[in-house]
Amino acid sequence: MKKNYLIFLLASMVIIFGSNFFVEDDVPQEKSLNTNNSVKSNSEYQVSENPLVVTEDIPEISETFQNESIRFSTPLFDGKISKVGGYIFDVKLKRYSDAPDSNNPTKIMESGEFISNTIIKAKDIGIPKEINFNYKNSTINLLAGARQFNLTSKFGSITIQKSFLFNSDSYGIEQQIVVSNKSNSNLVFRVFEESVGQVDAAEHNVMGYFLDEDMEKVDSPPSETEKVIGDIDWYGFSKKYFLASNILSNTGEKALKYSKHSKSSIRSVLSYKTINLMPGASYSTSSTIFLGPKDPEVLEKFGKNFATAHDLGWFGWLAGPLEKLLKMSYGFVNNYGIAIIFITLLIRIIFLPLTIKSMMSMKKMQSKMALMKPKLDAVKEQYKDDKTTQNSEIMKLYSKEGVNPLSSLSGCLPMLVQIPVFVALYNVLLYSLDLRHSEFLWISDLSSPEMLFDIPGTGIPFRVLPLVMGISWFLTQKLTPPNPGADEFQTKIFQYMPIMFTIMFWGLPSGLILYWTISNVISIFQQLYINKKFEKMQGA
């Protein structure tokens, strides 16, 4: 039984921790859609029919210009718009504090991070790589309704306008870039949008984009410049609970190039196809800059594809309903700690018949193995110097006693069926925004490791819940009879398993530890029930 339980735990761990290795780094060198590259034209402009390539070396924005900025404030967030390039930076969300006992708004952009710096490269026109925009007001203070803010810049007969439309009840800022050609000749140009964000797999900071019905994630700066080409739906930089993204309105082929900006950040450049703008005509691109929480209900308002930014892993199809169930449970009990306990109980009740069947099957096998152990030991001793003969004689003994050594695996199958549910709930408790800063008993934040005090002289934090979880594991182990066929190595692993998993889980969020502790406590009562039931069966 212990062997099967270990298989269940190890399989779960491989799926949970392995998914980051196999999924987040699976970014193609170049991804392309089968888009129609024929000339798109109207009376004002033509789009190049040539395949889109990204070879331009776009310069990085100068940090000195961040002091020249426009401050904006809505009921949902504060931030700044740079006068140069019109990029957005230094954004703080008002409805989310940076710590459990703090009134300070949380920052979703650290120093050096920004999104949507506009760069325009034009043929035969001296447009600088750092566009210096003009504006009327240095502050935008929106209390209700909507308000538009315009940045403009002129280069001879060419006008560039970048507009932002703020809505008091939305985390999205509608952005439009308009290039007007008031000259007497055609204007050939391309529009680029540059962004910089931090990436760190350990901190759940990634760059993401949606292309070809799939979301891709990049969790570390690439060693070489990468690019993807196609009808990109959105791209941006995601933290564990928050997101800064550019949702693109213009359909058609675009290119996204990204490269290492620093050891912990990525620089991305989105580029559109070359435009041939007629005299007296205008060309525009539009998008929505999203600056907000990765709340599924909020993300869905910006499109089905954008909701994929809240990634819950391989079993997302199962994690989504579990997350909704968690919210529903909170609506009844008004505490996420109790809601986690309720969901754990509910899941264990649903799987109770399978669990009991599995445990009874393994119990019967252990009983048979215990009865034949003396004979098994005798065979091992008799042929200890000849492993081939020893294995052959052991199999003959199994056949004679009517024992199928592989039947123990069938007892493990009901446990394996539970793995998708466990992994899905693990990701819900790890990434659910609702657990952030949620209290339970002495725990101030279920989304973070428990913090009471540091053990003097060690710097190691003392945590109660992981210790309780370790004790529950130890009790579960003591109630589970040892496998008579287990060798010394397996026995040692089982003995130290509670210690190993306590250490592994020491730094995980308290919500996850609470789930596993309650699950172990339920397992203890289940094992007590099985032991008594089996004793009655043997006594009958």
matplotlib code that plots the C-alpha trace (Angstrom):
import matplotlib.pyplot as plt

x = [0.0, 2.8, 4.4, 1.3, 0.8, 4.4, 3.7, 0.7, 2.7, 5.7, 3.4, 1.6, 4.9, 6.2, 3.1, 3.1, 6.7, 7.4, 4.7, 6.8, 9.8, 7.9, 5.4, 6.9, 10.1, 8.4, 8.6, 9.2, 12.0, 9.6, 5.9, 3.8, 0.2, -1.0, -2.2, -3.1, -0.1, -1.7, -1.8, -4.5, -5.5, -8.0, -8.0, -5.6, -2.9, -1.4, 0.0, 3.2, 2.6, 6.1, 6.4, 6.9, 10.5, 12.0, 15.6, 15.6, 17.8, 15.4, 17.3, 16.4, 14.5, 16.6, 15.9, 16.5, 13.1, 11.1, 11.1, 9.1, 5.8, 2.1, 0.5, -2.9, -5.3, -8.6, -10.6, -8.7, -5.1, -2.4, 0.4, 2.6, 2.9, 6.3, 6.5, 9.0, 7.4, 4.2, 4.9, 3.1, 5.1, 5.0, 1.5, -0.1, -3.5, -5.5, -7.8, -5.0, -2.5, 1.1, 1.0, -1.7, -1.5, -0.8, -2.8, -0.3, -1.4, 0.5, 2.9, 2.5, 5.5, 8.9, 11.6, 12.7, 9.5, 7.2, 4.7, 4.0, 6.8, 5.9, 8.6, 8.1, 10.6, 9.9, 11.7, 13.3, 11.7, 13.8, 11.5, 13.7, 13.8, 12.7, 9.5, 9.1, 5.3, 3.5, 0.6, -1.6, -2.1, 0.5, -2.1, -5.2, -7.5, -10.6, -13.2, -16.1, -17.1, -14.5, -11.8, -9.5, -5.9, -3.9, -0.1, 1.0, 4.2, 4.9, 7.7, 7.2, 4.0, 3.8, 1.7, 1.8, -0.9, -1.1, -4.4, -5.5, -9.1, -9.6, -12.7, -13.3, -14.6, -12.2, -8.6, -8.2, -6.9, -7.9, -4.9, -4.8, -1.7, -2.6, -0.1, -1.3, 0.4, -0.2, 2.7, 2.5, 4.2, 3.7, 4.9, 6.5, 6.8, 6.4, 5.0, 6.8, 5.7, 8.4, 8.0, 10.3, 9.3, 10.8, 10.8, 11.6, 10.1, 10.5, 8.5, 6.0, 7.0, 6.7, 6.3, 3.3, 1.6, -1.4, -0.9, -2.5, -5.1, -2.4, -0.8, 3.0, 5.1, 8.8, 10.1, 13.8, 15.7, 16.7, 20.3, 19.6, 16.9, 13.7, 10.7, 7.2, 5.1, 1.4, -1.9, -0.9, -3.9, -2.2, 1.2, 2.5, 4.2, 2.5, 3.2, 1.7, -1.5, -1.3, -0.8, 0.4, -0.6, -1.3, -4.5, -4.3, -7.4, -5.8, -6.0, -3.5, 0.1, 2.4, 5.8, 6.9, 10.7, 12.0, 15.5, 17.5, 17.3, 19.1, 19.7, 16.1, 14.2, 13.1, 12.7, 9.9, 9.2, 5.9, 6.0, 3.3, 3.8, 5.2, 2.6, 2.6, 0.4, -1.0, -0.8, -3.6, -4.4, -4.2, -3.3, -4.1, -3.5, -5.6, -5.2, -6.2, -3.5, -4.6, -3.2, -5.0, -5.5, -5.6, -9.1, -11.0, -14.1, -12.1, -10.1, -13.1, -14.5, -11.5, -12.1, -12.0, -8.4, -7.3, -8.7, -5.9, -3.6, -4.8, -3.0, -3.9, -1.7, -2.3, -5.6, -7.0, -10.3, -10.7, -9.1, -11.5, -14.6, -12.7, -11.8, -15.4, -16.4, -13.8, -15.4, -18.9, -17.8, -16.3, -19.7, -21.2, -18.5, -16.8, -13.3, -11.0, -9.4, -12.7, -13.6, -10.4, -11.3, -14.8, -13.5, -11.0, -13.8, -16.0, -13.3, -12.4, -16.1, -16.5, -13.5, -14.3, -15.7, -12.6, -10.3, -11.9, -11.8, -8.1, -7.2, -9.1, -7.4, -4.0, -4.8, -5.8, -2.6, -0.5, -2.2, -1.4, 2.2, 2.6, 1.5, 4.0, 6.8, 8.6, 8.6, 9.8, 12.6, 13.7, 13.9, 15.9, 18.3, 18.6, 19.5, 21.1, 24.2, 22.2, 19.8, 18.5, 17.4, 16.2, 13.8, 12.6, 11.9, 10.1, 7.8, 7.1, 6.2, 3.8, 2.1, 1.9, 0.4, -2.1, -0.5, -0.1, 2.6, 1.3, -2.1, -0.8, -0.7, -4.4, -4.9, -2.9, -5.2, -7.9, -5.3, -4.0, -7.5, -7.3, -4.1, -5.8, -8.0, -5.1, -2.9, -5.8, -6.6, -2.9, -2.8, -6.0, -4.6, -1.3, -2.6, -6.0, -6.1, -8.7, -6.3, -4.0, -3.9, -6.7, -6.5, -7.1, -6.6, -3.0, -2.1, -2.2, -1.9, -3.0, -1.2, 2.2, 4.3, 3.4, 5.5, 5.6, 9.2, 12.8, 14.5, 17.2, 20.6, 19.5, 17.4, 15.1, 11.4, 9.4, 6.1, 3.4, 1.3, 4.0, 5.0, 1.3, 1.3, 4.5, 3.0, -0.2, 2.0, 3.9, 0.6, -0.7, 2.5, 2.2, -1.3, -0.4, 1.1, 4.5, 4.7, 6.1, 7.9, 9.6, 13.3, 15.5, 15.9, 12.1, 11.6, 14.1, 12.4, 9.0, 10.5, 12.0, 9.1, 7.3, 10.5, 11.4, 8.0, 7.8, 11.1, 9.8, 6.6, 8.2, 8.2, 4.9, 1.9, -0.2, -3.3, -1.6, -0.3, -3.7, -5.2, -2.7, -2.9, -6.7, -6.3, -3.9, -6.2, -9.0, -6.6, -5.9, -9.6, -10.0, -7.1, -8.6, -11.9, -10.2, -8.1, -11.2, -13.2, -10.4, -10.1, -13.8, -13.5, -10.6, -12.5, -15.6]
y = [0.0, 2.4, 1.6, 2.6, 5.7, 6.7, 6.1, 8.4, 11.1, 10.9, 10.9, 14.0, 15.8, 15.0, 16.4, 19.5, 20.5, 18.9, 20.9, 24.1, 22.4, 20.9, 23.7, 27.1, 26.6, 25.1, 28.3, 27.9, 29.6, 30.9, 30.3, 31.3, 31.2, 30.5, 34.0, 35.7, 37.9, 39.4, 43.2, 44.7, 48.1, 50.9, 54.4, 55.6, 53.0, 49.7, 47.0, 45.3, 41.9, 40.8, 38.2, 39.9, 39.7, 41.3, 42.4, 46.0, 46.8, 48.9, 51.0, 50.9, 53.8, 56.2, 56.0, 59.7, 60.5, 58.7, 62.0, 63.7, 62.0, 62.4, 61.0, 59.3, 58.1, 56.3, 54.5, 51.3, 52.3, 55.0, 55.2, 57.3, 57.9, 58.8, 61.9, 60.1, 57.1, 57.4, 54.2, 53.3, 52.6, 52.7, 51.3, 50.6, 48.9, 50.7, 47.9, 45.5, 46.2, 45.2, 43.4, 41.9, 44.8, 47.6, 50.3, 50.9, 49.9, 47.0, 47.7, 45.6, 47.3, 47.5, 50.0, 49.6, 47.9, 49.5, 48.6, 50.0, 52.4, 53.6, 53.7, 54.6, 53.9, 55.8, 55.9, 59.2, 61.0, 62.0, 60.6, 60.1, 56.7, 58.4, 60.3, 63.3, 63.9, 67.1, 67.3, 69.8, 68.5, 66.8, 64.9, 62.8, 62.4, 60.4, 59.8, 58.6, 58.1, 58.2, 60.6, 60.7, 61.9, 62.7, 62.9, 64.5, 64.9, 66.5, 66.0, 68.4, 67.3, 64.0, 64.0, 61.1, 61.0, 58.5, 58.5, 56.9, 56.4, 55.8, 54.3, 54.6, 51.1, 49.3, 47.9, 48.4, 51.6, 51.9, 53.0, 54.2, 55.3, 57.4, 58.4, 61.2, 62.1, 65.7, 65.8, 65.6, 62.2, 58.6, 57.8, 54.3, 53.4, 50.7, 50.9, 49.2, 48.9, 48.1, 46.7, 45.5, 43.2, 40.9, 37.2, 34.6, 31.2, 30.9, 34.1, 33.1, 36.2, 35.4, 36.9, 35.6, 35.8, 34.2, 32.9, 30.2, 29.3, 28.7, 30.7, 30.5, 31.5, 32.5, 32.4, 33.3, 35.7, 33.9, 33.5, 34.7, 36.9, 35.0, 35.9, 34.7, 35.7, 35.5, 37.0, 37.6, 38.2, 39.7, 39.8, 41.1, 40.4, 38.4, 38.1, 35.6, 37.5, 40.5, 41.3, 44.1, 43.3, 44.7, 43.3, 43.9, 45.0, 45.0, 41.5, 40.2, 39.1, 40.8, 39.9, 39.7, 39.8, 39.3, 39.3, 39.5, 42.9, 42.0, 38.8, 38.9, 40.8, 40.5, 43.2, 42.6, 44.5, 44.1, 45.2, 45.6, 45.3, 48.1, 50.7, 52.8, 55.8, 58.0, 61.8, 63.3, 59.9, 58.4, 55.0, 53.8, 50.8, 50.2, 48.0, 47.8, 48.1, 45.9, 46.7, 44.6, 41.4, 37.9, 37.4, 35.1, 37.2, 40.3, 38.8, 37.3, 40.8, 41.4, 38.3, 34.5, 34.3, 36.8, 34.6, 32.1, 34.5, 32.9, 29.7, 26.8, 24.2, 20.9, 20.2, 23.8, 22.3, 20.8, 23.6, 26.3, 24.6, 23.9, 27.6, 28.6, 26.0, 27.6, 31.0, 29.6, 27.9, 31.3, 32.8, 30.5, 30.4, 33.8, 32.5, 30.9, 28.6, 27.0, 27.0, 25.0, 22.5, 22.2, 21.5, 18.9, 17.1, 17.2, 15.8, 13.0, 12.1, 11.9, 9.5, 7.6, 4.5, 4.3, 4.9, 2.2, -0.3, 0.5, 0.2, -3.0, -4.5, -3.6, -4.8, -8.3, -8.5, -7.5, -10.3, -12.9, -11.6, -11.8, -15.5, -16.5, -14.3, -17.2, -19.3, -16.2, -15.6, -19.2, -19.0, -15.8, -17.4, -20.6, -18.9, -15.7, -16.3, -16.8, -14.0, -15.4, -18.7, -16.8, -14.7, -17.8, -19.6, -16.6, -16.5, -20.2, -19.6, -16.8, -19.1, -21.9, -19.7, -18.0, -14.6, -12.2, -9.7, -7.3, -7.1, -4.5, -2.1, -2.5, -1.2, 1.9, 2.7, 4.3, 6.6, 7.5, 8.5, 11.2, 12.8, 15.2, 16.5, 16.9, 18.7, 20.9, 21.9, 22.4, 25.0, 26.7, 27.1, 28.3, 30.9, 31.9, 35.7, 35.2, 33.6, 36.6, 38.2, 35.9, 35.1, 31.8, 31.4, 32.5, 32.6, 36.1, 35.1, 31.8, 32.6, 32.8, 30.6, 30.9, 33.5, 33.5, 34.1, 33.1, 30.4, 32.3, 32.1, 30.2, 32.6, 29.7, 30.7, 28.7, 27.4, 25.5, 24.2, 22.3, 20.6, 19.6, 18.3, 16.3, 14.8, 13.8, 12.1, 10.3, 9.1, 7.9, 6.0, 4.3, 3.2, 1.7, -1.8, -2.3, -4.3, -7.7, -7.9, -4.5, -4.5, -2.5, 0.4, 0.8, 0.5, 3.4, 5.6, 5.1, 5.9, 9.2, 10.2, 12.4, 14.3, 14.6, 16.0, 18.3, 19.9, 20.0, 21.7, 24.1, 27.1, 26.5, 28.7, 28.0, 27.3, 24.3, 23.1, 23.4, 21.3, 18.6, 18.5, 18.1, 15.5, 13.5, 13.8, 12.3, 9.5, 8.7, 8.2, 6.2, 3.9, 3.4, 2.4, 0.0, -1.6, -2.3, -3.5, -5.9, -7.2, -8.1, -9.8, -12.0, -12.8, -13.8]
z = [0.0, 0.8, -2.5, -4.4, -2.3, -3.2, -6.9, -6.6, -4.9, -7.3, -10.4, -9.1, -8.4, -11.9, -13.5, -11.2, -11.4, -14.7, -16.5, -16.0, -17.6, -20.6, -21.2, -20.4, -22.3, -25.4, -27.5, -31.2, -33.0, -35.6, -35.8, -38.8, -39.8, -43.3, -43.8, -47.1, -48.0, -51.1, -51.4, -49.2, -50.6, -50.4, -51.7, -49.0, -48.4, -49.4, -47.2, -48.4, -50.1, -49.1, -46.3, -42.9, -41.6, -38.6, -39.1, -37.8, -34.8, -32.8, -30.2, -26.6, -25.0, -23.0, -19.3, -18.9, -20.5, -17.8, -15.8, -18.6, -18.2, -17.8, -14.7, -15.0, -12.3, -12.5, -9.7, -10.6, -11.2, -11.3, -13.8, -16.1, -19.8, -21.1, -23.3, -25.5, -27.3, -25.3, -23.4, -20.1, -17.0, -13.1, -12.9, -9.5, -8.9, -6.3, -5.2, -4.5, -1.6, -1.7, 1.6, 3.9, 6.4, 4.0, 2.4, -0.4, -3.9, -5.5, -8.4, -11.5, -13.2, -11.5, -12.4, -16.0, -17.1, -19.7, -22.4, -25.9, -26.7, -30.3, -32.9, -36.5, -39.3, -42.5, -45.8, -46.7, -43.7, -40.7, -38.0, -34.9, -33.3, -30.0, -30.9, -28.7, -28.3, -27.4, -25.0, -23.3, -19.7, -17.5, -15.4, -16.1, -13.2, -14.1, -11.4, -13.5, -17.2, -19.9, -21.1, -24.1, -24.0, -27.1, -27.8, -31.1, -33.0, -36.4, -38.8, -41.7, -43.4, -41.4, -38.2, -35.6, -33.0, -30.1, -28.3, -25.0, -24.0, -20.2, -18.7, -15.0, -14.6, -16.9, -16.6, -20.3, -21.9, -25.6, -27.6, -31.2, -33.3, -36.3, -39.0, -41.3, -44.6, -45.6, -48.1, -51.8, -52.1, -50.8, -47.3, -46.8, -43.2, -40.5, -36.9, -34.0, -30.4, -27.8, -24.3, -21.5, -18.7, -16.0, -16.4, -13.6, -13.5, -9.7, -9.3, -11.9, -14.1, -17.8, -21.2, -23.0, -26.3, -28.1, -31.6, -33.7, -31.0, -28.4, -25.6, -25.4, -22.4, -22.1, -18.5, -19.1, -21.4, -24.6, -25.4, -29.0, -30.5, -31.1, -33.3, -34.1, -37.1, -37.6, -36.5, -33.0, -30.7, -27.7, -25.9, -22.7, -19.4, -16.7, -13.0, -10.7, -10.1, -12.4, -16.1, -18.4, -21.9, -25.4, -26.9, -30.7, -32.6, -36.1, -37.7, -40.1, -40.0, -37.4, -36.0, -32.4, -31.8, -28.3, -26.9, -23.6, -22.1, -18.9, -16.9, -15.6, -18.3, -21.9, -24.5, -27.1, -30.3, -32.2, -35.8, -38.5, -42.2, -44.3, -45.2, -48.4, -47.5, -50.2, -50.0, -47.8, -46.3, -42.8, -41.4, -37.8, -35.6, -32.5, -29.4, -25.7, -23.1, -20.2, -16.7, -14.1, -12.2, -13.7, -12.6, -15.1, -14.9, -15.7, -18.5, -20.3, -20.8, -23.2, -25.3, -25.0, -26.2, -23.5, -20.7, -21.5, -19.7, -16.5, -17.2, -14.8, -16.5, -18.2, -16.5, -17.0, -18.2, -14.8, -12.8, -14.1, -12.5, -9.3, -9.1, -9.6, -6.9, -4.6, -5.1, -4.5, -1.3, -0.1, -0.8, 1.8, 4.5, 3.9, 4.5, 2.0, 4.5, 5.4, 1.6, 1.0, 3.7, 2.3, -1.3, 0.1, 1.9, -1.1, -3.4, -1.0, -0.6, -4.4, -4.6, -1.4, -3.2, -5.4, -2.5, -0.3, -3.2, -3.8, -0.1, 0.4, -2.7, -1.4, 2.1, 0.8, -1.3, 1.8, 3.8, 1.1, 0.9, 4.7, 4.8, 2.1, 3.5, 5.2, 2.0, 0.1, 2.5, 2.2, -1.6, -1.4, 1.1, -0.9, -4.1, -2.8, -5.0, -8.2, -8.9, -12.1, -10.5, -7.5, -9.6, -11.4, -8.2, -6.7, -9.7, -9.4, -5.8, -6.7, -9.2, -6.7, -4.0, -6.4, -6.0, -8.9, -8.0, -10.7, -9.0, -6.6, -9.6, -10.1, -6.6, -7.6, -10.6, -8.5, -7.0, -10.5, -11.5, -8.8, -10.1, -12.6, -9.9, -7.4, -10.0, -11.1, -7.5, -6.8, -9.6, -8.5, -5.0, -6.4, -8.9, -7.6, -7.0, -4.4, -2.0, -2.1, 1.4, 2.6, 6.3, 8.1, 11.9, 12.5, 8.8, 7.3, 3.7, 2.2, -1.1, 0.6, 2.9, 6.5, 8.4, 12.2, 13.2, 12.2, 14.3, 16.2, 14.8, 11.6, 9.5, 8.8, 9.2, 11.8, 10.4, 12.2, 9.3, 7.4, 10.7, 11.2, 7.7, 8.4, 11.5, 9.6, 7.0, 9.8, 11.4, 8.0, 7.5, 10.9, 10.2, 6.9, 7.3, 5.6, 2.4, 3.3, -0.1, 0.3, 0.3, 2.8, 0.4, -0.1, 3.7, 4.3, 1.7, 3.4, 6.8, 5.7, 3.3, 5.9, 6.5, 2.8, 1.9, 4.9, 3.7, 0.1, 1.1, 3.6, 1.2, -0.6, -0.1, 3.0, 1.0, -0.6, 2.8, 4.3, 1.5, 1.8, 5.7, 5.6, 2.9, 5.1, 8.1, 6.0, 4.9, 8.6, 9.3, 6.0, 7.0, 10.5, 8.9, 6.4, 9.2, 11.3, 8.4, 7.4, 10.9, 10.9, 7.6, 8.9, 12.1, 10.2]

ax = plt.figure().add_subplot(projection="3d")
ax.plot(x, y, z, "-o")
ax.set_aspect("equal")
plt.show()
